[in-house]
């Protein structure tokens, strides 16, 4: 569960940073992709937060995330 928690935390922080990105400040070659991500950042941020919460709950489980 620790890798799931790390993935969720990394995605959450990345999407929070993306919310403040200005489309004009990114290179032309990735502008379309960043524009798509900015348009869907709310959904992606929610999904990454859910992954983070699942990872934290898994670690807090009495078995410590072990099967």
Residue pairs with C-beta under 8 A, 6 or more apart in sequence:
1 55
1 58
1 59
1 61
1 65
2 55
2 59
2 65
3 55
4 51
4 54
4 55
4 58
5 52
5 55
5 56
5 58
5 59
6 55
7 51
7 55
8 48
8 49
8 50
8 51
8 52
8 53
8 54
8 55
8 56
9 52
9 55
11 44
11 47
11 48
11 51
11 52
12 45
12 48
12 49
12 52
14 48
15 41
15 44
15 45
15 48
16 45
18 34
18 37
18 38
18 41
19 38
19 41
19 45
21 34
21 38
23 31
23 34
23 35
23 38
26 34
37 44
58 65
59 65
